[in-house]
Amino acid sequence: MKLKNTATIFGIACGTILSISTTAQAASFSVGVSQSTDPKADIWLQYITQNGVSFNQFNLINEAKGDILSNDRINLTGRTGETANASQGGFNNNTGAASTDRGDNASRPNGLEVSGINNPTMPEIATYLGNTNLNNIIDTEDTGSFEMNLFFTYLLQEDNRGLDSIFVFERGRNSDLAIQAIDERGNRIGNFLQLNRQNQTDLGYSIDTTEISGAQSVGGWGISLSQLGVTSAAGIRIRTESSFNGPDFKMIGRLNDNPVLRQRVPEPATLLGLGLVAGSLVASRRRKVSKAG
């Protein structure tokens, strides 16, 4: 995002589960990072401190399952020099919504370059979010809107440490975001929660990524599972609307003392394939029994 505007609250209808729309209050926390002097370089998260407790065991996003539920598409104009990288000069295309982004000199996660003027895939989004480099983010255009499911490596689980379970980092400190917990199948559970820009904590460092031309400070929200109205979740449904001013974000979970590896549910196509294999085995056995008789 580049401009500031006024956000409005929206509601999400939640299927068979009653969803209560709430607004997250600021949860104070601080971070330790590898360096804070070069906003274009790698900035590795080393620890988070909250309520006088520091921890460095993180629960990372490792799957953005299925298709993007919605994401405003990038509209190419065909003009010479069209790009999504402000540092390259030329015509900067600011259409679309969510795309992968990194510091100008930051490393590429798994060698994957930013999506630029191509529409990102869910695996690309998971790759950019699924590490502790705070200069690998998702950039959202000012008036863009998207909705997607993000799954963590381990279950998000409530414990008695008095610490938040999810931490969201937002470049610019001038945008909003909406989240809701999801189960393994991507069904929304618990409360819909809007994260408002004025409730962010200043995290004391800045980043300068390929889609902007100068460094912006980073703020963040800490979110507890009780705020989300759940005691356990597989992931988070994340959403933004055009009035949210294009949040540019990173999301990292806290790994609790007794982590439980998330059990992945196969995609429908995989289940269909397994069903066909099982059916063919049954038919084969029946043929063998018939011949033996």
N, C-alpha and C positions, 0 to 999 in steps of 0.2 A: 504494500500500500504506500501511497505517496501523499494523499490528501486526507484531511480530517473532515468528518461529517458526523451527524447525529444518528446514533443507532436506535432502532426500535425493537421491541420484544415481540417474538413470534411464538406460536404454540405448535407443538407436534402432537398429532393424534396418535395414540399408542395402542392400536389393536385391541386385544382383549385385556390388556393390563392398564390399570388406571395410572396415568402419568400426571404428576403435579409439577407445574412450572414454577421454578424457584430461581433466585439470583444468588450467585456465589459471592460470599464476602471474602475480603482479602485474607489470605493465610500467609503470615510472614515467614519467609525462609531466606536463606542466603546460599550461595554456591561457591565452591572452590574450583577454579579452572586452570588449565595448563599455562595460559598467558592471557593478558587483557590489554596489550599494547598495540597489537596489529589486528585490526578488525577484519582484514581480508584473509588471514591465515587460519589454520586449524585452531579451534578452541575446544579442547577436550574437557568434558565434565569430570572432575575428580571426586567431588563429594557434595552432598547437600546437607545443610545444617538447619534444623528446625527444633524449636523448644529446647535449645541447648544440647541437642543430640545430633551428631554427625554420622552419616552412613554413606557407603560407597558401593553397595550392592544394588544393582538396578535391574528392573524387569523391562526388557526392551520389546518394542513392537517387532514381530517377526513375520507377520502375514497381513496383507490387505486383501482379504478373500473376495473372490468373485469379481464382477464388474463394478466400476464406479457407479454408485447409485444415481448420481447426477453430477455433472461438472460442465459449466459453460464452456463451449468449444472455442478454440482459437480460430479467428477469422483472418485468413491470409488475404492481403490486398494485392499481391503481385508486384508491389513497388520494389525497385532495385534497392538492395541493401537492407531489406526488412529483417529485423532481428528481435530477440527478446533479451539481448545482452547489452545493457547500456554502455558498458566499457568498450564495445566494439564500434560505437558510433553508428551512423546510418539511421534508418527509420526504426524506432523502437516500438514493436507491436505490444500493446498493453491489453489486448482482448483476451477472452477466456476467463478461467477462474484459477484453480489450483495447478501449480506446476512445481517440479523439483528445482531447487536452487542451492547454491553454495557460495562461500566466500570466493572472491576472484582468484585467490591463490591457495584456497583450501583443497584438500585431497578429494578425489572422487571415490565415493564408497563402492567397493568392489570394482573399481575402474569405470563406473557408470557415469557418463556425462549428464549434465542437466538436460531436461526435456526441451528447453528453449521454446521454439515456435512449433514444436510437435506436442500433441496432446499426450500427457503422461499415462502410463498404464499403472494398475494397482501394484504389481511387483516393483516397479520403479519407485513408487511412493513409499512402499514398505522398506526398500533399501535405503532411501534417504532418511527415513525416520528411525530405522532400526539400528542405530549406533549412538555413541556418546559424543560425537563431534557436534557441538552446538552451532557450527557453521555449515551444517548440512540441514536444510530446512525445506518446508513447503511454502512457496510464495503464492499469495492470492491477489489477483488484480482488484483494484479499488471497488468496483461495483460487481465483481464476480460472485457467483453462488455455487456451492457444491455440497454434496452429502456422500459420506463413505463410511465403511466399517473398518476399524483398525483392531487387530487382535495381538495380544501380548504373548510372550513365550511361556510365561507361567500365569496361572490364575491370579487375578487380583483378589486378595482375601483380607477380610477385616482381622485386626489383631488388637492387642491392648497396649500398644506402645505410645498411643496418643499422637501419631504422626500421620500426615496425609499419605495417600496411596498413589496419587497421580500428580505430576508436575508438568505444566504447560508453559513453554517459553515463547514469548511473542515479540518479534522485532518491531520497533517503533513505538510500542506502548500506546498505540492510538487506534486499536481495533477490538472488536468483540468476537466471541466464539460461542457456539452452543454444543453441548455434549449430552449423551445419555448412555448408560451402561447397556451392554448387550450380552446375550448368552452365546454359547458356541455356534448356534445356528444363525446368529445375527439378529435374533429377535430382541427388540427393545424391552428393557426391564427397569423398574424403579422410576426415578424422577428425571424429567427433562431439566437441565441446568444451563442457564445463560451466564457466561463469563463476561463481565463488563470491563472495559478498558480502565475505568477509574479505580478499579479494585486491584490492579496489578501491583506487585512488589518490584521495586527497582533492583535489578540483580547486579548492577555495578560493572557491566561490560557492554561493548557495542560490537556490531557486525556490519560488514559492508559486502554485499553479495552481488552476483552478476547482473541482477535485474534493477539495481539502483546505482546511483552515481556518488554516494557518500555514506558514511557510517551512521547507523541509527542505534540508539540505546535499546537494550533488551529488558523487558519486564516479564513477570510470570505470575501464574496462579497455582496454588496448591489446593487439591481437591481430595476430600475424604470420601470413602465409600458411603458413610452415613449421609453425606450431602446428596449423594446419588440415590439414596434409598435402598441400598442393597448391602449384603454382607459378602458377596462373591460375584465376580463377573469374568467373562472371557476376554472382553474388549470394550471398546468405546465407539459409539456412533457419533461422528463429528460432522458438524454442519455450519455453514455460514450463508447469510443472505446479502443481497446487494447493499443493504443499509449498514452492514457490519464493518465497512471500510477495509475490506481485504486483509484479514489476519495472515501474517507470515509466521509460521509456528514450528515448534518441535515439541514432541510429547514423550515423556519418560516416566515409567512406573517405579515404585519402590519395591524391592524384593523383601518379603517378610521372612521371619526366622524359620518357618517351615514351608518352603515353597513347594507347590504342587504343579508339575508340568501339565500344561493344558493339553487335553485330549482333543485332537482335531477330528471334526466330522467330515467324512469324505464329501466331495462335491457331488451333485446329482448325477453328472455324467459318469463319475467313477462308480457310484452305487449302481447305475444302470448296467455298466460293464460287468461288475461283480455278479449282478443278477443273471445276466446272460450266460456267464461262465458257469454259475451254479446250475442253471437250467439245463445247459448242455451236458453237464456231468450226470445229472439225474436221468436225462433221456438216454445217455450212453449205458448207464447201469441197467435201466429197464430193458434195453435191447439185449444186453448180455444175459439177463435173467430169462428173457423170452426164448433165446436160442438154447439155453441150457435146459429149458423145459421141453 
